[in-house]
């Protein structure tokens, strides 16, 4: 069961905007590492929108540290982050935790004070848990409709089901 737990999200949300400063502070979180593609922005959005900028500004004003980790190339990740100026690890090779651990080291926070937000179980969730961070999953902004992604999303369903069962169980015990 412990190995399966590596693939089960710790929280699930509609989008990043539900993971606001108030929620993070109530959970004792001081730093968030965000996946970029399909978590913060769709693939075709090269630069952050004003809504995205406002969101990250609100987190920063609340004292939340922010970093990005992406499996995408330097060009994509750096162009997106250029106006924001956060620590960013492109070509992170998730599910390897190395890129996330670089973010942890940069932020200088204990793992228990941080979390990773992403849209995929087999890359983001696994990498977060291997780095000893909690993982909050958001719905993909715009899913790729390739056979590979459809298969991957199919195989994610059992782990999402486990999360939902655990959540119901925890709520009934509260």
Phi and psi in degrees as a GROMACS rama.xvg file:
@    title "Ramachandran Plot"
@    xaxis  label "Phi"
@    yaxis  label "Psi"
@TYPE xy
-63.1755  -39.0899  UNK-2
-67.3612  -38.9364  UNK-3
-61.3305  -37.2535  UNK-4
-57.7796  -27.2981  UNK-5
-60.6608  -23.2364  UNK-6
-107.625  10.8106  UNK-7
-107.761  123.28  UNK-8
-60.6702  154.886  UNK-9
-91.7534  -16.2656  UNK-10
-160.326  152.274  UNK-11
-133.493  133.298  UNK-12
-137.703  158.92  UNK-13
-64.8428  -45.1958  UNK-14
-157.57  177.289  UNK-15
-63.0252  -28.7238  UNK-16
-67.3016  -21.1422  UNK-17
-74.6896  -20.3526  UNK-18
-94.4929  73.3866  UNK-19
-92.9358  175.18  UNK-20
-60.1345  -39.2832  UNK-21
-61.0762  -45.5522  UNK-22
-62.5354  -48.6655  UNK-23
-59.8956  -44.7498  UNK-24
-66.6406  -35.9827  UNK-25
-66.2727  -24.7581  UNK-26
-92.2566  -0.8705  UNK-27
76.0024  22.6523  UNK-28
-91.7266  136.613  UNK-29
-118.88  -6.42455  UNK-30
-149.844  142.837  UNK-31
-132.846  131.477  UNK-32
-103.387  125.425  UNK-33
-110.173  134.221  UNK-34
-70.8965  150.522  UNK-35
-93.6342  -63.4553  UNK-36
-68.0182  122.734  UNK-37
72.0258  -1.08618  UNK-38
-105.105  -55.916  UNK-39
-94.9052  -39.7573  UNK-40
-143.641  147.658  UNK-41
-67.0891  159.041  UNK-42
-53.5717  -37.0214  UNK-43
-83.7223  -6.67331  UNK-44
-87.5298  110.024  UNK-45
-80.9511  -32.0638  UNK-46
-125.85  152.269  UNK-47
-64.8294  142.847  UNK-48
-77.1424  170.519  UNK-49
-63.1333  -36.8498  UNK-50
-60.6312  -42.7912  UNK-51
-64.837  -45.0102  UNK-52
-59.4568  -44.2113  UNK-53
-63.0012  -40.1452  UNK-54
-60.7186  -50.3566  UNK-55
-67.2501  -34.2563  UNK-56
-62.7582  -41.8348  UNK-57
-64.7827  -37.7723  UNK-58
-65.1856  -46.2243  UNK-59
-61.534  -40.8674  UNK-60
-64.7672  -23.8841  UNK-61
-89.7911  4.13773  UNK-62
87.8835  8.41528  UNK-63
-81.7491  126.49  UNK-64
-82.8031  146.372  UNK-65
-130.938  142.463  UNK-66
-145.858  161.218  UNK-67
-119.164  144.634  UNK-68
-136.562  131.1  UNK-69
-142.852  144.738  UNK-70
-82.9455  -7.20305  UNK-71
-75.4053  168.003  UNK-72
-69.1646  163.076  UNK-73
-49.3633  -47.4903  UNK-74
-56.3869  -51.0105  UNK-75
-62.5897  -53.8007  UNK-76
-64.2848  -43.2409  UNK-77
-70.8762  -36.6615  UNK-78
-64.9999  -44.0331  UNK-79
-62.3296  -40.8177  UNK-80
-84.4815  -9.95707  UNK-81
-52.6254  -47.7844  UNK-82
-76.2648  -25.9565  UNK-83
-83.6819  -41.9961  UNK-84
75.5684  27.9086  UNK-85
-87.6732  163.429  UNK-86
-62.1439  136.122  UNK-87
-143.26  132.865  UNK-88
-116.496  100.518  UNK-89
-83.6302  172.556  UNK-90
47.499  45.9226  UNK-91
-75.039  -14.3124  UNK-92
58.1218  36.564  UNK-93
-60.8583  138.297  UNK-94
-87.67  7.01179  UNK-95
-60.1393  137.566  UNK-96
-82.2705  -1.00721  UNK-97
-57.0871  -45.5057  UNK-98
-64.1136  -39.1011  UNK-99
-67.9649  -40.899  UNK-100
-64.2842  -31.1867  UNK-101
-64.0702  -39.6798  UNK-102
-65.5314  -42.6613  UNK-103
-59.1199  -48.3427  UNK-104
-61.4751  -43.6206  UNK-105
-61.3122  -41.2666  UNK-106
-74.0785  -26.7053  UNK-107
68.9643  28.9136  UNK-108
-111.447  151.322  UNK-109
-66.5096  148.593  UNK-110
-54.7918  -34.9752  UNK-111
-66.296  -14.9397  UNK-112
-97.3818  4.68188  UNK-113
-128.31  164.895  UNK-114
-151.108  165.827  UNK-115
-115.517  137.877  UNK-116
-113.902  126.565  UNK-117
-154.965  -177.855  UNK-118
-118.886  2.38454  UNK-119
-131.148  140.362  UNK-120
-77.3438  -46.76  UNK-121
-77.6921  -9.5223  UNK-122
-114.833  -65.7053  UNK-123
-66.7082  -50.2703  UNK-124
-63.8016  -48.939  UNK-125
-61.9565  -44.4524  UNK-126
-62.6467  -43.4087  UNK-127
-59.9524  -48.7362  UNK-128
-67.8922  -34.7086  UNK-129
-66.3673  -27.9675  UNK-130
-87.5783  3.58983  UNK-131
69.7782  27.346  UNK-132
-105.337  153.055  UNK-133
-70.8558  155.066  UNK-134
-125.608  124.236  UNK-135
-108.616  123.08  UNK-136
-96.7501  136.142  UNK-137
-115.165  156.447  UNK-138
-65.442  139.668  UNK-139
-58.8771  136.541  UNK-140
-62.4862  -47.0084  UNK-141
-151.029  100.825  UNK-142
-70.7893  140.481  UNK-143
-70.1353  141.204  UNK-144
-101.382  32.6682  UNK-145
-82.8276  160.718  UNK-146
-57.9981  -42.6342  UNK-147
-57.2798  -47.3361  UNK-148
-69.9177  -36.3448  UNK-149
-63.7929  -40.7568  UNK-150
-65.9191  -44.7963  UNK-151
-60.8979  -45.3271  UNK-152
-63.7443  -35.9129  UNK-153
-60.6258  -45.1275  UNK-154
-75.4752  -13.4171  UNK-155
-77.4179  -25.4756  UNK-156
-54.5567  -43.7881  UNK-157
-60.799  -34.8559  UNK-158
-74.6265  -33.538  UNK-159
-67.5424  -38.5938  UNK-160
-62.5068  -42.8581  UNK-161
-60.7165  -43.9567  UNK-162
-57.8811  -47.3745  UNK-163
-63.551  -39.6398  UNK-164
-64.3045  -42.3545  UNK-165
-64.6408  -39.3894  UNK-166
-63.9296  -45.5489  UNK-167
-62.6585  -42.7609  UNK-168
-62.1702  -45.1488  UNK-169
-65.2047  -37.7654  UNK-170
-68.646  -34.8846  UNK-171
-74.6678  -23.1404  UNK-172
-84.7633  -13.4964  UNK-173
